[in-house]
Each structure stands twice: as C-alpha cells, then as structure tokens.
Amino acid sequence: MDALEQVAGWPVEHASVGFVANGPNPPESVRTEVRRLGAYGATDRVYAWASVTKPVTALAVLIAFEEGTLSLDEPAGPPGATVRHLLSHASGLGPEPGSPTVAPGVRRIYSNAGYLVLAELVATRAGMPFTEYCGQAVLEPLGMSATGFDPDALSGAAAAGLSGTLDDLLALGCELAAPTLVSAETHQAAVSVQYPGLGGVLPGLGRYEPCDWGLGVEIRGDKRPHWTGTTNSPETFGHFGRSGSFLWVDPQAALIGAGLGDRPFGPWAAQAWPRLADAALAEYGGGVGRRATGESHV
C-alpha cells in the first residue's frame, strides 16, 4: 500500500504531505525529488507553519553566529542564560513572555518567549528587523519564495509567524539534512542533544525524561509515544506546529518527511502522523525509495 494513501483518510479539508530522499548524491531540484518519492495534495498551497517557524529562526541565529554577529555562549535572556540555552529551550523562560520560572539548564521548558529574545538580539546586532534578516539569510538562499512572515503576527514572528508551501518546507528539510548555509560543525551541534538529561514537556504530547533538544530542533531519542513513527531512528530530528504542520529528518533512513494541513494538531495527528511515518519508512526508507514513478496524489 502506498503510504501517502493514508492522508486521504485524515480528518482535514486540505493537506499537503511529501517525502524526500537524502542520499549521498542530493537531487538538483527539491521538486524533482518530491515527485520521485511521492507527494499528496497541492505542493504549492500556502498554509500556516506555526512553530515549524522555529527551525528557520534557529538557522538564522546559527548563520549570525558563523558571521560573527553573536556567540552561542554569550549571555542572552534571563540571568545566567545564553543563546545556546534559548535555542534549546533550556533558558528557564516560560512558554510566553515573563519572568523565568527556573534557573537556566535545570529543565526543558518549551518557550516561545525564548525565540522572541533571540530575534531581538539578532535584529539589534544586524541592524535590521529580524524578519528581514531571516529572509535574506535563510528564505532567499534556499529559494523559499512562497514562504514569508504573517504581517499580522510580527510581534511573535520568530516563534510561529511563517506561512508557506510544502515545496518550501521540503527545501528547508533538505537544508537541515545536508547544510549549505552553515558549516558541518555547526550543523552537527544543532542536531546533537544540548544539556543532556533535562526533562520537560512536549506540548500536546506529555512529559519526557529526558526531553532531548538540539539547537532549534527536537531530537526524538527514546520518547514514546511520539509524533514521528515508532520506527524512526533515535537520531531523527525536526519540529511540529500547532497549525497541523510537521517536518522531520531521519539521518539513518536517509529520509525527510513533511506535512501541512488546515486542522490544528490534536489527538487525530498524534495517531495519524506516526502511522504515516512508519509506512513511509517501510516504503521509502534508505533514501532511494521503492517507487520512482513521479506520481503525485491529489
């Protein structure tokens, strides 16, 4: 059974889902690779990304680090916290702006507020609005021309303000799998656990001990249940959003999965997304795919 046929049964009005191989010879075109492995729905339809914005913001911060605009271990946010703490949800800040709830490095607290602090720091150092910096540093180089920040949500843009297409989300996935905008060393840090052993809550799913994160992406580790598949490797990293968006990269399977929809994340997604991931890994795992038909399911 084609894994993507599952999407037709999702309780959503519109959904766009695709899988991309991340083999040793990356494709010249994301669109070509999407067609080779498979896609469901309109790949050029614009959806809200919600918190899948955060990996884009994190990538902009990492680019600023490599440009010498800031340091990952410089003070930022509450006393004792650093840029690294903010990127990995370990700064002690709560979900929304306000005073810290714990000291830095004590607990993993998923924090929109931390990403707003990061955006303000980058904007100040770069001398331009964060949204402009992010566009120039990330969106334009990756050809993500159909993705941009919602002008009605600029105050929280760095945490959840992007809207875009599946094509662009898969382009981001390809960058997160095989970086072109940052060095291999910086990328390895981004997809490695920061502050190992910290426990915390993954919004919408529950508490995990540990609750592993890298720099801007969640790392699957041994979390169960999880929004990725039961057969995704522990090295799998990515992010999901409340709007019904997800992006994951499984380095062991050499596979990238992404999806966008018009129904918010909830119990339906917590069941449907892992089933889809498991089916896709069985069908496409290994990065070469078992199908090469160029078929797109609409």
Secondary structure, DSSP 8 states (H G I E B T S, - for coil): --GGGGGGGSS-S-EEEEEEE--SS--S-HHHHHHHH-EES-TT--EE-GGGHHHHHHHHHHHHHHTTS--TTSB-SSTT-BHHHHHTT-SS--SSSSS-SS-TTS-B---HHHHHHHHHHHHHHHTS-HHHHHIIIIITTTT-TT-EE-GGGGGGHHHH-EEE-HHHHHHHHHHHHS-SSS-HHHHHHHTS-SSTT--EEETTTEEESS--B-SSSEE-TT-SS-SS-TTS-TT-EEEEETTTEEEEEETTTTEEEEEEESS-SSHHHHHHHHHHHHHHHHHHTTTT-S--S--EE-
